[in-house]
Amino acid sequence: MKTAGAHRVRAAAPDDWSAIARTHQQCWMEAYRGHLPDRVIDGRKGPEFETLWEQRVLSSNEGPVCVAEDPEGTIAGFASGGPLRADLPGYDGELVTFYVVADSQGRGLGTEMFAFIFAGMKSARYRYLVAQVLASTPAGGFYRRLGGHVVEQRHFDYRGVGVSANYFVVR
Ligand SMILES: CC(C)(COP(=O)(O)OP(=O)(O)OC[C@H]1O[C@@H](n2cnc3c(N)ncnc32)[C@H](O)[C@@H]1OP(=O)(O)O)[C@@H](O)C(=O)NCCC(=O)NCCS
């Protein structure tokens, strides 16, 4: 168990799925509003996040999942790792989700959760941890701060919108 101020970072439990889904929807809106059209932001509804997380927390063999919770048990962040989804030859693992609610950012929770997922992925024998970052957002600053660097830039269609992504790698 790790602490970041009053919060603690721990492995997600099966009954966390509903709270993670709610937090994911909140973070999705906070992080990408203004970077993606409103119709894309608002097009992802609660049930989509619920389906995603109900399945994911029951699939512990897919890779590590952790949450950061405050002393009252409210989830302020979450992260997950798993096999790399993009076709990037030579690379294997991915930081699939990684979010801290806006009010709790800048307190070290991201650093603690990244360390949790990184350790879990190394235990599962992944050699690399790749993070896909929407290029217009500032999140790349987090990975650069950890010594990560961009190994690929790609443009693709996301729900009908042309987007640019940077792929950061932290070894
Ligand atoms: C990226 C994110 C998870 C980082 O969480 P956090 O709890 O704020 O991170 P930390 O407090 O541990 O910050 C660690 C360091 O990274 C830097 N950092 C964090 N987020 C940053 C950002 N968006 N831009 C630039 N630097 C950032 C911090 O300044 C800090 O550096 P310091 O120690 O020199 O002050 C959080 O900003 C977030 O949820 N962003 C929105 C969602 C998102 O973009 N997720 C990543 C998808 S790939």
The ligand as a Tripos MOL2 file, in Angstrom:
@<TRIPOS>MOLECULE
LIG
   48    50     1     0     0
SMALL
NO_CHARGES

@<TRIPOS>ATOM
      1 C1         -1.6760   12.8950  -16.1250 C.3       1 LIG1
      2 C2         -2.2530   12.8230  -14.7080 C.3       1 LIG1
      3 C3         -2.8190   11.4290  -14.4260 C.3       1 LIG1
      4 C4         -1.1260   13.1400  -13.7030 C.3       1 LIG1
      5 O1         -1.6500   13.0000  -12.3870 O.3       1 LIG1
      6 P1         -1.1810   13.9560  -11.1800 P.3       1 LIG1
      7 O2         -1.6540   13.3240   -9.9220 O.co2     1 LIG1
      8 O3         -1.6150   15.3450  -11.4410 O.co2     1 LIG1
      9 O4          0.4070   13.8480  -11.2990 O.3       1 LIG1
     10 P2          1.5040   14.1740  -10.1660 P.3       1 LIG1
     11 O5          0.9280   15.1030   -9.1530 O.co2     1 LIG1
     12 O6          2.0360   12.8810   -9.6580 O.co2     1 LIG1
     13 O7          2.6080   14.9380  -11.0280 O.3       1 LIG1
     14 C5          3.9330   14.4510  -11.2040 C.3       1 LIG1
     15 C6          4.7330   15.4380  -12.0250 C.3       1 LIG1
     16 O8          4.2270   15.4810  -13.3740 O.3       1 LIG1
     17 C7          3.8640   16.8200  -13.7020 C.3       1 LIG1
     18 N1          2.6000   16.8010  -14.4220 N.ar      1 LIG1
     19 C8          1.4840   16.1420  -14.0650 C.ar      1 LIG1
     20 N2          0.5170   16.3610  -14.9550 N.ar      1 LIG1
     21 C9          1.0530   17.1950  -15.8770 C.ar      1 LIG1
     22 C10         0.5540   17.8070  -17.0350 C.ar      1 LIG1
     23 N3         -0.7110   17.5850  -17.4390 N.pl3     1 LIG1
     24 N4          1.3640   18.6260  -17.7370 N.ar      1 LIG1
     25 C11         2.6290   18.8490  -17.3320 C.ar      1 LIG1
     26 N5          3.1740   18.2950  -16.2300 N.ar      1 LIG1
     27 C12         2.3770   17.4750  -15.5290 C.ar      1 LIG1
     28 C13         3.6460   17.5120  -12.3700 C.3       1 LIG1
     29 O9          3.8610   18.9000  -12.4910 O.3       1 LIG1
     30 C14         4.6510   16.8610  -11.4840 C.3       1 LIG1
     31 O10         5.9040   17.4410  -11.6670 O.3       1 LIG1
     32 P3          6.6790   18.1160  -10.3930 P.3       1 LIG1
     33 O11         6.9440   16.9630   -9.4710 O.co2     1 LIG1
     34 O12         7.8700   18.7070  -11.0200 O.co2     1 LIG1
     35 O13         5.7250   19.0940   -9.8440 O.co2     1 LIG1
     36 C15        -3.3530   13.9000  -14.4990 C.3       1 LIG1
     37 O14        -2.8250   15.1670  -14.8610 O.3       1 LIG1
     38 C16        -4.6070   13.6410  -15.3210 C.2       1 LIG1
     39 O15        -5.4610   12.8650  -14.9290 O.2       1 LIG1
     40 N6         -4.7270   14.3100  -16.4700 N.am      1 LIG1
     41 C17        -5.9320   14.2380  -17.2730 C.3       1 LIG1
     42 C18        -6.1400   12.8710  -17.9090 C.3       1 LIG1
     43 C19        -5.0020   12.4760  -18.7870 C.2       1 LIG1
     44 O16        -4.5720   13.2310  -19.6610 O.2       1 LIG1
     45 N7         -4.4970   11.2660  -18.5290 N.am      1 LIG1
     46 C20        -3.3940   10.7060  -19.2550 C.3       1 LIG1
     47 C21        -3.9150   10.0030  -20.4570 C.3       1 LIG1
     48 S1         -2.5320    9.2880  -21.2840 S.3       1 LIG1
@<TRIPOS>BOND
     1     1     2 1
     2     2     3 1
     3     2     4 1
     4     2    36 1
     5     4     5 1
     6     5     6 1
     7     6     7 2
     8     6     8 1
     9     6     9 1
    10     9    10 1
    11    10    11 2
    12    10    12 1
    13    10    13 1
    14    13    14 1
    15    14    15 1
    16    15    16 1
    17    15    30 1
    18    16    17 1
    19    17    18 1
    20    17    28 1
    21    18    19 ar
    22    18    27 ar
    23    19    20 ar
    24    20    21 ar
    25    21    22 ar
    26    21    27 ar
    27    22    23 1
    28    22    24 ar
    29    24    25 ar
    30    25    26 ar
    31    26    27 ar
    32    28    29 1
    33    28    30 1
    34    30    31 1
    35    31    32 1
    36    32    33 2
    37    32    34 1
    38    32    35 1
    39    36    37 1
    40    36    38 1
    41    38    39 2
    42    38    40 1
    43    40    41 1
    44    41    42 1
    45    42    43 1
    46    43    44 2
    47    43    45 1
    48    45    46 1
    49    46    47 1
    50    47    48 1
@<TRIPOS>SUBSTRUCTURE
     1 LIG1         1 GROUP 0 **** ****
